[in-house]
Structures are given as structure tokens and as C-alpha cells.
């Protein structure tokens, strides 16, 4: 379905529509006529003629079925109240109702074909700001639809919402904005709108928090990168947020490159092993990806508050499971100290992945795993290629997640997969020793998820499961996938549809659009949507076809299906905004449109 408004009969901006005689309107109190693209309720109250969109801006109920008293129009479905003269609401959650010009000429009542207020880009930007400030998703949705209709690109929309979020100390939603922006190229208009609105809703929760207290860059002479990184490391260890943030702002002011900023933030973050279950490095990567979308000239707004995240994070070296039953911290630290020498050797462009490499990464021996990665680096393996292999192993943990586990156990392999993808992407930005050591931390996180694959779930087609009896048509497979996700925890069925789609070579873009819609409609936190977007990234890394792509998508779909369906309440509000924007009837009877006859 398109987000474009329904086609209407062309009309001049100065067209007037006859309603009835004034006497007929006085007698009826209210009449409904069809405007250019929506029904309009025309009232005669206290001798004055007023006209407004007949659809309550909250959920579309016909305002003609409401009541008017003392100049206040009340929609009795949710008791939203409006000034009949201006259309302005007294209840902010309901939104203002568009008003129409009404005139009386020779005893007849006419209204304008279009609302009085001009709905241009500036109008929708102001309303988007209002919707974010007041945390009203209905206004956010209508504003986003208006901006898209008037040709504002997703980059500009993301930039506006990001700048709003960056005003606040407890900013939220930047990860969701990055995800929406990165998925946007493969989404249709409707799914893209739902994804943007989901991110905007999360950002709007920041508006209730304190305004960000700006910490200025250091005012001395130019500082070397080595000096700033050393200071950043000191303040991180001391958990000194102010010092760390001033260092970040100084590095940005001095114009250090994205690769250097990656080494500064990720390199210091990996001082702590797999900190905050991978969330810290993951957040850094998503902030980088957001800047790739909106422009690195906004780094000074987006990156500094990451300093707080870095200094507050807790590393796995503080967790008992990284010491028992096998001491993992000492060999990991030893290997990290060897990285500068290992990476100094030339990279072999023709390095081949050993046949048993994935099995080693998924095995029971963590020391063998570390040694396999070390040996690969010695042999000249590119660090980014090793990170891709680790990320694939993390995806297999999702694909083979055992049904014997609790639903909450999905969060572990979710975090590992998202972390492994972040490691992969940051290594591509800056393959320095301090960044590359995240590779080993990600591999050990995969190791720690091993019990979640006991017993390992079968991949589609490995056992008799009706895989070969599924349809071959791409649209039928996507429809079957959505229907599977409408059923509670229908994990294996959903995975079969996705696997068959990939195996038959159908276009991945359409499948990701379907999966994005299936994800954003649910009441889920950002982790599930991020698994989808990171899965999309990894599928592209693997060339878009082949068994690895199939297995990655099986993991993505099984993870989503484990939590479906939910109440989908926010999605319902988003759909109402879309239908109101299109000018669709929601509750009007046909009789309402002939009330003036």
C-alpha cells in the first residue's frame, strides 16, 4: 500500500463547495459534505457558521456525531474537545482538527475545498517538533507523512530528529534512527514510515529529561592523538565522565578523522572486556552509522555523550563466568599484547578460511578458539574477514537456539550477534590493535552462548518438516511468513518460509521489507529490530546468497518469531495516522456524506 493520499477530483485552490441554505443548516445544526479529499463537518452554532474536518484527529471518529456547547466541540468517543472556531484542541493528545473557511452568500452556505492552514514543509517540521516535545506519536506520524509527501529526504528527517534528541542529557532513540536510516533503501514507503515513526517515538521519551549540560573542548594548543587517547583511557578507568567527554569534544574540534575517532572510542572501550554485554561498543558503532547517514559534521552533537556510556560500563572481567571453569582473562590479555606484532605482518589477500573454522568457533574449547584466530592472523588473514566469520558463528547461535530455553534467554545470543556485527564494522573503519581485540572478545561471547544450543535446533530441511512442500512463489512465501508471525512463538514455521525464500534465489530486498514491517509493528525493544538490520548488513557482506545468508536469516527470523505477536498498540496508532493522512473513511457511514441532501 502507498502512503500517498487517495486520488481526488482536481479543483482550484479557490473552489467553494455549497453546503446548503443557511436556514437548512440552522435547522440541522450540522451537515457533512465532501471536501477536496476528506469529509467536512459544517456547523451553525450561536449564529456563527464553522467548518472542520469531520474526522476526529485522534482516531478518526466522525465529529458530526459529537456535540457543541459554549463553542466547544466534543468528540464523545474519547472526550477530545476542540474550539469550534479555530479547530484547536484543549486536549493535546488529540491534535488540532483542520478548519475550513465558511462563508454565507445570498442565503447559501459555502466552504473552501481545502483547509485554511497551509501544509508545507515548514509547517510539518514545526508539528514534528511539537509532537516530539509533547511525546504524542499521532502528531509525530502525521508530521512524518507530511514531510515525506513534500519531498523531504530521509537524511534530512533523520538529521532533524537527531538534533532534537541531542538536546537532552538522557538522549534515546539514536540507535533506532540509525537502524531506520540503514534499512530505508530496501523499504517501501509504508514500511519506511512505520520505521521512522518507531524511532521518533523512542526519541520523544527524551523530552521529559534534563537538557544536556555542555562540556567544552579543552582550550589549550593542539593535542596529539596519542595524548588524547592516553587521557581518555585514564578517565575511563577512573570513571570520570567530565574529563572523558572533554577529551572527545577536543578530538572532534581538532578534526580527527572517523577512523581516528573509532580508535579513540572503541580502542578505549575494549579496555573492558565485552563491556555491558556488548552494548557499549554496539552503541558506538550505531552512532558512527548514524553520522554516516546525516553527515560527520554533526559528530560534535552525536558522539560526546558516548563518553558517559564508556566510563560507566562494566566489563566481563568482573564476571565470574569468565574465570570458571576456565580462566579466560589471562590468555585473552596475553593475546591482546601480541596484537601489534601480529598485525604488523602483511595481510594475505588470498587467505582461505580453514574447513573446520566455523566448528572451532562454535566448539567447546575456548583456548583452541583463541589460538585459531591468532594463527589466522599470523597467516595473514584480514581482521575484517575474521570478524565476519565470528559474526556468522554468532548468527548460527540464533539459528540453532534450542526450544528448551526460556524466551528471555534469546537476549544473550541477540547481544552477541549485535556485538559481533559492531566489531566487524568498526574493524573495517579502523583495524588498529585496540579495535581488533574486540574480535577475540566477540568470539568468547559466542563461546559463552554454547549451552543455548543444547540440543541444537535443526535448520530448515535438516529433518522432515514440510520444507519442500512450501510454495515457490516469492509473494506467497512472504505472505506465509507474515501469517506465521501472527501466531504465538511460531519459530520453526517462520524460519522455513525465510529459508525457502533465500534458497530459491528470490530478491532479498523484498524479504527485508516484509521482515522490517513484521518487526516494527510489534511492541518490542530495539534489540530485535537491530538483529534484523545487522542481519541485513551481514547478508550483504556474504554477497546476498548462499548457505551463510540462509543461516543468518534463519537466525534473524527465529529470534523475531520467538516474541510474536504482541499487542501492537503503537502500530495501530501509526496506522490510524496513515489512514487519516490518506483521507480514508474510518467510521463514517455513507449516510454522513448525504446528510446535506
N, C-alpha and C positions, 0 to 999 in steps of 0.2 A: 504494500500500500504506500501511496505517496503522501508526503507531508504537505503537498501543495493544496491550497484551498479549492473547494469544489468550483467547477466552472459555472459562471453565471452569465446572464444576458448582458452584453455590453451596454453601458449607459454613461451619459455625460456626468461629470462631477457636479453639474448644476441641475441635474434632473430632480424633479419633485414627484412624489408619489401621492396620489389622492387617497385619503383615508375614508372620509365620509362627510356628511354635513356636520356642522358644529352641534346642531340640535341632536342628531343621532348619537354623536359621541357623548354629549352630556347625559343623554338618557341611558346609554350603555355603561358609562364610567370608564371603560377601557375597550379598545379594539386592537386586534393583531393584524398587521399587514406584512407583506413580504418586501424587505428592503433589497438592496443590491445583492447581498449574499447571506442574509440571515433574517429571521422574523423580528419584527419591531412591535413593541407594545406601546400604544398611544393612549394617554390618559387625559381626562378632563377632571381637574381637582381644584376646588376653591376658585373656579372661574378661569384657571390657567390651563393651557394645553402643554403637555410634556411628552417626550418620546424617548424610549430607551430600548436597547437590545432586549428582546423578550427572554433570552436565556440567562438565568442567574449565573454570574461569572464564577460562582463557586463550583457547582456541579451541573449547571445547565437546566435546572428545573424552570418551567415557564413562569416568569414573573407576573404574567397576566392572571395567574391563579392566586397571587398574593393579595395583600390588602394595603390600602393607603389611608394614613391618618396623620393629620398635622404636617403634611408634606413629606412624611416618611413612608417609603415603600418597603414592605416586609415580605420576604420570601419565607413562607411558613415551614418549608422542608427542614431547614437548619436555622431558621430565625435570623438570617442575614438581613441587615437593614441598610437602606440607601436613601440619600437625599434625592427625591424625585426630580428636582430641578437640575442638579448638576451630574447626577449619577454616582457621586462619591459615596463610598461605603462608610458606615460607622463601625464596622467590624472588619479589621484589616485582613483577617484570614480569608475573607470572601472576595476581595479585589473590587475595584470600581467597575461599574457597568457602563459601557459606551452609551453616550447620549446622542440624540439626533435633533436637528433643527426642526422645529414645528412652527408653521405659520397658518393663519386663517385668512382666506381671501374670498370675498363675496359669499360668505356664509359656509364655505367649504374648508376642510382641514387638509393640509398637505404636510408631508415630512420630506427631508432630504433623503436621497438614495443611500448616502454614506454617513457614517458617524461624523460628528463635528470635529473631533480631535484628529490631527494629522499623525498618522502612524509611520514615521520614518525611522531611520537607523538611530538617530539621537534619542528619539522617544523610547525605543526599545532598550537602549543602553541605560537610560535613566531608570526604567522599570526593572531591568535586571539588577541594578544596584539596590533598588528598593526591595526587591524580592530576596536578595542575599542578606541585606541588613535586617530585615524582619523575619528571615528564615521561613518564607512562605513558598513552598515548592510550586504551587499553582501559578504564581506570578513569575517565578523563575522559568517555568516551562513555556508560558505564553511569550515571554521575552525572547527566549532562545529561538522559538519558532519564527518570531518576527524578524530577528536578526538574520537567520538563515534565509528567510524569504527575500529579504532586501539585499542579499548577496554578500553579507559579511562572511569571510572565510573562517574555517575552524581555528586557524592560527591566531587570528585577531580575537576570537571569542575566548580561546584558552588564555591569551595574554591578559584580557580584561579580568577574567575570574581569578587568575593567578595574582595579579596586582592587588585585588581586593583581599585575598587570603593573606598576603604578605604584610598587611597592616597589623595583624594580630599576633600576640605572643604565642598563643596555643593554636597556631595555624593547623588546619586539617584539610584533607582533600587533594593535596598536590600530587600524591601518588595516583589517585583516581583520575586527575586531569591528564597526567602523562599516559595512563593506560588508554583513556578515551581517545587522545590525540594519536597514539600509535596505531590503534585499531581502525581509526577513521577511514583510511584509504580503502578498506575492504568492506565497509558497512554501507548499507543502503540508507537513504535519507531518514527513514523512520527509526531504524536501529541506532543510527548516529545521534539522533535527537535524544533517544532514551539514555544512551551512554553519557552524553553531555549533561543531561539533567541530573542523572545519578551523581555525577561528580560535583555539580553545583550544589546539590542538596547537602552533601558532606561538607563542602567548603562553608556553607551558610552557618553551620554549627559553630564556626569560629567567631561569628559576630557577637556572641554573648560573652566572649572572653576579653581579657585586658588588651589594650593597644600595645604593640611591640615597643619596648624601650630600646632605642637605637644605641648601639655601642660603636663609637667612631674608630676608623683605622688609626694606627699609630702615626704620629706626626713627624717622626724623625726622617733621616735621609733614606734613600732606597736600601732595602734589606735584601740580602741574598736569599735565594730559595732555601739553601741549606740551613740558614739561621732561622727562618720562619718555620721550617719543618721541625727543627730541634725544639723550638719554643712550643709549637703545637703539641709535640709529643710530651713535653714536660707538663703542660697544662692539662692534657688528657689524663695523665697518670695521677695528677693532683686533684682531678675532677673540678677544675677551676674554669667555670663556664665563661666568665667575663674575659679572662685572658685568652682563652682559645678563640672566642668569637672575634676579638680584636685582631688576632693573627689572621683569621680567614678574611676579614674585611681588608686588611693590609695587602694580602696576596692578590685579592681581586683588584684593588686600587692600582697596584703596580703592574697590572696587565698580564699576569702569568697565564699561560695557555690552559685550555681544558685538560690536556694531558698532565700538566704540572699540578693543576688543582685536583685531579684524580689521585696522583701520587701523594699529595698533601693529605687529603681527607681519607682515602681508602688505605693508604700506607700507614697512617696513624691508627685508623680503626682496627686494622688487623693485628695491632699490638695485643689486643684482647682476642682470644680465640673464639670464633663463631659467636660473636657478642650478640646478646639479646636474641638468641636462636636465629641469628642471621638477619634480623630486622634492620640493624643499623646499616650494614653495607648495602642491603637491598634498598633502603630509603635513599642513600647517597646516589645509587645508580639511577633510581627513578627521578630524582631531582635533576641529574645530568640529562636524562632523556627528555624531561620537560623543557629544559633550556635548549636542547637540540631543536625543539619544535617552535618555541616562542622567541629564541634568539639569546645568545650568550651575553648580550649587553644588559640582560636582566639578572645576571649572576649575583650582583650586589643585593638584590631583593630576595633571591631564592635560596642561596646557599648558606648565609651566615648562621641561621638558627640550627643548621645541622651540627654546629659545634656543641650545642647543648645535648643533642642526642648522643654524640660521640662520648662526651665526658661522663654522661650518666649511665652508659651501658654497662652491663655485667657480662664478663667473659666466661666461656666454658671451663677455663682453668680453675674457676671457683666451684665447679660442679663435680660431685663425687664420681659420676659415671665416666668421666674422662680419666679416672685413675684406677677404676676397678671394673672388671677383673684384670685389665691390662693397663699398665702405665703408658698413657699416650702423650702426655705433655712433654716429657723429656726428649723422646725421639723426634717429636714434631719440632721442638725448639732447635735441636741439633740440625735437622734438615734445613730449617729456615736460615740458619747461619751459613749453610753451604750454598744457598741460592745464588749469591753474587757470582761465585765462581762457575756454577752450573750454567747460568745464563750468559756468561761471557763467551762461551763456546759458540761457533757459528751454528745457525739453525739449518736443518736439513729439509729442503723443500720437498724432497721425495720420501720423507719418513712415512713408514707404513704402520698402521695400528696392528699390534700383535693379535693373533687369532683369539687368545684367551683373555684379552684385556678387559672386556666388559665383565666376564665371570670373576676376574680378580677384584674389580671394583665392587662387585656385589658379594664378595666372599666373606668368610668368617675370620680371616686373618688380617687385622689392620696394619701390622708391620709389613706384611708382604705387599699390601696395597700401597703403602708409602714408598716402599722400595721400587715398586713397578713404575710409579710416577717419576721417582728420582732417576731410574735407569733410562726412562724415555727422554728425560731432559738431557741426560748425558749423551744419548744417541742423536741429539739434535732436534727432538720433537718441538714444534712451535707451542709455546704455553697456551695460546688460544685454542689450538686443536685439542690439547689435553683437557682443557676446561670444558670444551664441547662434549668430550667423551664422558666426563664426570656428570655433566648435566643430563646426558642421555641415561646414565645409570640411575640418577635421581628420578627421572620420569618413569623408569621401569618399577621403582618402588611404588609409585602411584598405580601403575598399570596392573601390578601383581599384589596390591593391597588385599589382605585376607578379610573375608566377610566375617570372620570370628572376632575381629576387633570392634571396639566401640566406635560410634560415629565421631566422637571427639578425638580419636586417635588419628584421623585424617590430617589434623593440623600439623603433625610432625613432618610427614613427607611433603606436605604443602610448603612449609617453611624451607625445607631442604632444597626442593626444586627451585623455588624463587631465589634462594640464596645462590645456588649453583649457577643459575642464569645470570645473576648480578655479577658474580665472579667472572664469568665468561665475558660479559660485555665490558667490564672495567679493565680486564686484561687486554682486550682489543684496543682500548683507549690508551693504556699506559702499561706495557709489560715490564715494569720495574720489579726488582726483588720483593719490595714491600707489598706490592699489589699481587704478584704471582703467588705469594704464600697463602692467599685466600683459596687457591686451588686445593692445597692439602687439607685445609680446614673443611672445605666443602666435601672432599672425599671421605673424611672421617665422619661428617654428619650423615652421609649416605650409609656408612657402616653402622652407625648407631640406630638406623631405622630398620635393621635387618629382621628383627623379630616381628615386624608388622607384615612381613611376607611369609609367615609360618602359619598354616601352609600357604604356599604361593598360589594366588588366584590364576586360573588358566586364562590365557589370552584368547580372543575370539577365534574359533575354528580349531583350537587345540583338542577340544573334546566335542562330542556330539551336542550341538547347541542350536541347530537350525540356522547356522550362519549362511550356508549355501542356498537356503530357501528364501532368504530376504530378497526384496526386489532389486533390480539392476538400475532402474531409473533414478537419476540424481535427485529430482524433486521428491519422489516417493520416499527415498531414503531420509532426506531431511525432514519430511513430514513425520515419518515413523520415529525419528529421533526425538522430535518435539513431543510427540504423543507418549513416548517412553518417559520423558522427563516430567510429564504431567502425573505420573504415577509414583507413589511413595518409594524412594530408595530403589528404583528400578535400574540398578547399577549395570548388570551384565547385559541386559537388553539394549540399553543406550549405547554401550561400548560396541556391541555387534554392528549396530547401524553405522557408527562412525568408522569402524574398521573396514566394513564392506565398501563404504563410500570412497575411502582412500585407495583401497586395493583395486577398485575399478577405474581409478585414474580420473575421477571427476574433479572439477576445479575447486581448489582449497578455499578460495576467497568466499564463495557462496556458503560453504560449510562454516567458516568462521563467522560470517554474518548471522547464520542461524544460531550458532553457539553463543555469540555475543548477546543476541536477543534473549535466548534462554537463560542467560546469566543475569543480565541487568533487570529482568522482570522479577527476580527473586529478592526476598528480604535477607540478603547475605552481606557479610562484611567484605572488605576489598580483597581478601586473600584468594577467594575462589575466582574472581574476575582477573586477578593478577596471574593465577595459574594459567588461565586461558590466554592472556596476552603474552606471557612468557613462553607458553607452548607455541603460539603463533611465531614468535621470534625464533625458537629452536627449529621449527619446521622449515623455515626459510634457510636457516644455517645448514640444514641437511638437504637442501635442494628441492624441497616441496614434494618429494615422492620417495617411495621405498619403505622397507620394513621399519626403519627407525622412525620415520614420520608417522606411520601407522601406530607404533607403540606409544609414541609421545601423545598422540591424540586419544588413544585408549585411556591413558593415564589422566588426561585433562577431563575427558567425558565421565569417567568413573568417579572422579573427585566431585564434579558438579552434581551428578545423579545422586550421590550419597546424601545430599542436602535438599533435594527437590521432592515435591513442590513446597513452597512456603505460602504465607497468606497473600503475598504480592500486593499489599495495600498501597505502597508508594507508586507502583506501576499503574495501578488503577487511576490514581490522581494524574499521573503523566498522560495516560490515555484520554482522560476527560479533557485536559488542556489541549491535546491534539485534535480531538473532535470538535471542540469549541472553535479552535483556530480554522478548521476546515469549513465551518458553517454548517455542520451536520445537525440534523434534528436529534435530540437526545430523549426528550419526554413529551414534546408537543404532539397533540392529536391533530389529525387532519382538520378537525372542526375549528381548531385555533386559527388556522390560516384562512378560514372562511367566515370568521366572526364579524368581519366588516360587511359581508354580503347581505 
